[in-house]
Amino acid sequence: MKIVDRYITQTVLSGTLIVLFILVGLFTFFSFIDELDDIGKQRYGLQQVIQYIALEIPQHIYDLFPSAILLGSLLGLGILANHNELTVMRAAGLSILRIVIAVLKIGLLLTLLAMLIGETLSPLSQQYAYHSRAVAQSEHENQQIVFSNRYGFWARDGNDFINITTIFPEGSFGGIALYQFDDQQNLQMVTYARIAYYQNGQWLLKQVERNHIQANQITREYLESTTWNNAVLKPELIKIVVIHPHQLSSLGLYKYIQYLKHNEQQTAQYEFAFWTRLSYPLTAATMLILAIPFIFGSLRSVSIGQRILVGALIGVGFHMLNQASGNIGLVYGISPVVSALFPPLLFLIVALFLMQRVIF
């Protein structure tokens, strides 16, 4: 029986990898088409586009894996069913439950690998991708933006350096420090501001402390508000600099949620992303279990193409329900835990109901 288990494992593995390769290739191609319009913006050329697209591949793998495991299982087991190999296995005494266990073993192993990519490689590659893209599209070669780390956000514009502790989703800044140097790299002025807003075509700094540094003295002044001229962070760059939930790992999301709570900021969208990541194994297992009834149930005699179509419809339906659940939860104040877990649990109940009809 171990030989049969290995054969089922190899079939499901090959089917999943083929589907994942095709899906990732399609989404990578679509991303490449989207980026073509930006070629020619400052130093953003074809080489930079290819680098940006390549760095997004780990995120595509993580996002598309649940759909790939569903379609791959339908493809692999469907081939066995069409060749009557599953019928022979069952005639030899192999139960449907044993086949399900063999499929779940390889599925969960692949899920752990996808989660490892999503928790380690994907966040780093995503942040570097956005960083390199922003630098290439910036107006000046010496203009740099460094993304989130434990010291906040850093940006450089010529001789000026800007440190920003927080960039809120709506585009305002919190905890700003501006360091201005002359051409000889001598520090001339340090400005601290508690918060900054973009209003009427310029940045407005609130609760400002400004220190003028001279050779023999430091002059300090306090201002209730002042304007921030020649700011490196233009409104069009906010969408690049702001922290997006999908760019963070589970640990990164947890730490950022605690930080937002400490500063009395809204956390719902980040909590939804956090619980969605935690439910990732449940989602993958549900997709695996859903494939079984369609192989041994009503679709056992149909073609591979029809099975793939059904699997694709299920994947699209799950994605739409997941997006709708998240948006509805944010609008109506539903707990992020409920919003994140409702779609996979609903599909799991349906999958188990169909499964028991097949097995029993």
N, C-alpha and C positions, 0 to 999 in steps of 0.2 A: 504493500500500500504506500510505502514511502516513495516508491518510484512514481506512482500515480500522483501523489501530492506534489512532487517536484515538477511533474509534467504540467499540472494545472497552474502551479506557481509561475513557471516559465511562460506559459501561454498568456496569463493575465498580465505579467510583467511586460512582455513584448507589446501586447496590445495597448497598455497604458502609456508606455514610452513613445510608441508611434503616434498616438493621439496627442500626447503632450507636446511632442515635437511639432506636429502640424499646427496646433492651437497657438503655441508660442511663436511659431514662424509667422502665422497670420497676424497676430497682434503686433509683432515687431514690425512687420511690413506696413501696417496701418499707422503705427507711430512714426515710421520713417516718412510716409506720405504727408502726415501732419506737420513734420518739421521742415519739409522742403520749402514752405512759404517763408521760413525765417532765415534761410540761407542768404548771406549777403549783409545781414545786420552786423555792422562793425566787423569783428574778426570771426564770426560764426560761419564757417565754411563746411564743405562736405565732410572733411575729416572730423570736425567737432560734432557734426550730426551723427556720424557713425559711432563715435565714442559715446555720445549721450544715449543712443539707442541700445548699444551693447550693455551699458551700465543698468539699463532698465530691465534686462532679461531676467535677473533673479526675482524681481517683483512679479513679473508675468508668470513665472513658474509657480510662485507661491499662490497667486490669485487664481490661476487656472487649474491647479491640481485637483480640487474636488470634482470639477467637470470632467477632467481627463481620466480620473479613476473610475467614474461612472461609465463613460463612453468606452474606455479601455477594457473594462470588465465585460461590457456587452459585446464588444468586438471579439475578445479572446474566447469567452465562453460560447459566443454565437458560432464561431468557427468550429468549436468542438461539437456543438449541437447539430450543425448542418452536416458534419461528417459522421454523425451518429456515434461519436466517441463517448459522449455523455451517457447515451443509452447502453453502450457496452459496459461502461463503468458501473452503472446501476445494476445491470444484469449480473455483474461479477460480485455484487454485494456491497458496493460503495453507496452509502446513503447520501441524500441531498445535504443533510446537516454536515457530513464529513467534507463535502465539496465546499460548502459555505465556510467552514473553518479554514480550509486551505486557502480560499480566496481572501478571507479576513487577515490571515497571517501576513501575506505579502502586501496587502493593502495598508495595514497598520505600519509595517516597516517603511513603506514608501511615504506614508503620512509623516512619520517621525523625521525622515530626511527632508521633506518639504518644509516642515516646521523649523528644522535647523537652519535651512536657507532663509526662511522668512524672519527668523529671530536674530540672525547674525549677519549674513552677507547682504541681504536685501536692504536693510536700513542704511548700512554704510554706503553701498553702491548708489542708492537713491539720493542721499545727501550729497555725495561727491558729484553725481550727475547734474543736479540742480546748481551746485556751486560752479562747476566748470562751464556750464551753459550760461550762467549769469555773468561770469567774468568775460567770456567770449563776446557777449552781447552788450557789455558796458561801453560807455562812451569813450573812455580813456584806457590806455594800456596799463597805467599804474593804478587803476581803480580796482579794488579787490573787496570781496565780501567773504567772510569766513562764517560758517554756520554754527549751529548750536553746539556748545560744549559747556563744561562746568563753569566757565567764566562768562557765559552769555554769548552775544553775537558781536563780532568784530567786523568793521569795514574800514577801508582805506581809500582816500581820495587825494592823490598828490602827497602833500606833506601833512595832511590831516588824518587823524585816527579817531574812529568812533566806536565806543563800546555801548551796547544796548543790552540791558539785563533781560527785558521781556519785550516780545513783539506779539501783541494781541491779535486774534483772528480778524477783528474788524479793521486792523491797520494802524492802530495807535501804538505808541511806544511807551515803555516804562523803564525808569532807571537809566538815563542817558548820560554818558560822559564823553565830552569832546576834547581831544588833545590836539593843539595846533602848534606846529613846528615851523621854524624858518628854513631857508635853504641850507643852512649849516647844521641842521638837525638839533637846534637849540629850542627847548620848550618855551613857547611864548605865552600861551593861555590855556587854562583848563576850565571847562564849563561843565557843571553838573545840573541836571534837570530831573525832576521827579516824573514828569509825563510829557508827551508831545503828541499833538494832533495836526493833521493836514487840513487846513482851512483856507479858502479863498486863494488857492494857488501857492501857498507857502506853509512851512511847518511852524507851528506855534508851540514854544516851550513854556511850561508852567513850573512855578516854584524853583527859580534858577539861582544857583550860586556860581559866580564867575571870578576866577583868580587870574590876575594879570601878573606875569612873572618877568621881573626885570633883573638886571645884574646885581643890584644891591637891596632890592626889596620886593615884596609881594603885596599887591593891592587886591583886596577882596570886596566884592559888591554883591548885594542880594537884589533880585528882581522878581516881582510877582509873575511877570510873563515877558517874553521877548521872542523875536522871530529867529528862525534858523535858516540863514541864507546859504546858498550853494550846497545844499545837503546832498550827500552821495546817494541816499535812499529816496528815489523818486517813487511816486505812487504806483507806477507800472512795475516796480521791483518788489512791491509788498507781497504779491502773490508768490514770488520766488523765495522770499526770506521767511515768511510765516511758517510756523510748524504745522504740517498736515498730519492728521492721525495715522495715515497709512505709511508715513515715513519712519515711524517709531516702532521699536520692538515692544513686547509686552512689558518688560521691565522699564523701558523708557516711557511708555504710556503711564504706567503706575506712578513713577516719580513726577511726571509732568502734571498728572491729575492732583497729586498731593500739593504740588507747588501752586497750582491754580486755586485750590481750596484755601490754602494759606493766605492767598492774596484776594480771596472772595470773588473769584471769577467763575464764569459758567464752565462746567465740566462735562455736560451731557454728551456732546459729540465724541469727546475723548473716552468717556466711560463706555459708550457704545462700541467704539473701536476696540477697546481693551477686552470687553466681554466677547466680542466677535472673534478675536484672536484666541481666547481661551476655549471657545466652542469649536475651534478648527478641527480637532480630532473627532468630535461628535459629527460634524458635517461630513467629513470624509467617510466615516463608518456608515453613515446613513446612505450616502451615495452608493457605497458598495452593496449594502443590503438591498437597496432598491433594484439593483441589476439582477438579482437572483430570481425573483418572481417572473420577470420578463423572459428569462431563459427557459424556465421549467413550467411556466404558466401559459397564458393565452397566446404569447408570441413565440412559442417554441418551434413553430413550423414556418415562420416567415423568414424573409431574406435578411442578410446582414444590413443592407441599406435601410430597411424599415426599422430594425432595432436601433441603429444609430440615430435615425430621425426621432424615434421615441425618446431616446436618451438625451438628445439635444433639447427637445421640448421640455423635458423634466429639468434639465440644467438651467435653461432660460427661465422657467417658471420659478425655480428656487431663487435665482438671482433677483428676479423682479420682486418676489415676496420679501426677500431680505432687505432690499433697498427701500421698499414701501414701509416695512416694519420700522426701520431706522428713522425714516423721515416722519412717520406718524408719531413715533415715540418722542422725537424732538419737539414737534409742534404741540402735542397735547400733554407733554410732561410725563409720559409713561416711563417707568423705571428702565434705564438702559439694559439691565440684566434681562428683563422680560422681553424687550425689543430684540435683543441679540439672540436669545435662546428660543424664542417662539418659532421661527422658521425651521431650524433643524429638528426641534422636538416634534413639530407637526408632521414633517416629512418622515421622521423616524417612526412615529405611530402608524402612519400609512404603510410604510415599508414592512413593519412587523406584522401588521394585519394581513398584508398580501403574502408575506412569508409563511405564516402559519397555515394559510389556505393551501399553499403548495406542499409544505412538509407533512401536514396532518390531513 
